[in-house]
Amino acid sequence: MKKYLYALICLVIVYTNNAQIKNPNLNVLIATEYAFVSAAAEVGTRDAFLKFIADDGIIFRPNAVNGKTYLSNAPKRPGLLIWFPIFAGISRDGDMGFTTGPADFKKDQDSSAIWFGNFSTVWQRQSNGEFRFVIDMGSSNNKPTEQYVPLKYEMTSSNSSALRKGMKRIKADELFNNDKELTMIISKMGVALTYKKFITEESRLLRDELYPIIGITAITDHLTINSGVYTFNPIGGKISSSKDLGFTYGELTISNADKNNNGNYNYMHIWKKEGKRWIIIIDVTNKLETK
């Protein structure tokens, strides 16, 4: 296990992007993600999730459930889940942020990966100033064909200097209205043209069986092919105290599409405000099995 942890540290140090993490709040967030990864290697995936999930954190099994309750009652299972962030962001006031990147699962440390995918996680500062994740959702895909570059974080003598108390409660009604607006505009303009109004070159879609779809052209091309009537029913969400970052989650129904796409899905939108405009920075869906 120590050998694995040393390799992980080397991965963080050697394979970094060129941009320095200058925002101290973002630096702490990314450091927390890597501490989460290390904990999974040391104590197992379930116990690491229990350590880093907020009391009201949401996971999908397959529907949205309270992660703390679900994991506390779930048996500890063997296996090693490995992941690292390649893209992250944080609110202006530093109380909420997100991370996303590739993940894989092995039966044990010395075996080859048997599952590949991408995760997307939203983090919120708790009353003690530490980040804990409030929702986690991902997608599965084939073995990656490209080498991803892990995000860098700067080692400091103490990350606590950047901590401050969080947990300011603000209703996410504005973001729920965004989801409802998506539904309304899609019914008039179609899904591809609608999404084009709500995405930038940083935006990405996570879909099962596909690699992340990133940028305006790739996303609109995908949604032109995978068209249909999309109806979003938001169930929950949160927004940062600076009201420039947040998320919604709920159920998506797709109709009038081909038979492979019709049906019900879980979805999560991570919203980021640019000027006066809300954009979808990450959009994740998982199809629900028909009963």
Buried (B, 14 or more C-beta within 10 A) or exposed (E): EEEBEEEBEEBBEEBBEEEEBEBBBBBBBBBBBBBBBBBBBEEBBBBBBBEBBBEBBBBBEEEBBBBBEBBEEEEEEEBBBBBBBBBBBBBBBBBBBBBBBBBBBBEEEEEEBEEBBBBBBBBBBBEEBBBBBBBBBBBBBEEBEEEBEBBBBEEEEEBEEBBEEBEBEEEBEBBBEBBBBBBEBBEEEBBBBBBBEBBBEBBBBBBBEBBBBBBBEBBBEBBEEBBBBBBBBBBBBBBBBBBBBBBBBBBBBBEEBEEEBBBBBBBBBBBBBEEEEBBBBBBBBBBBEEE
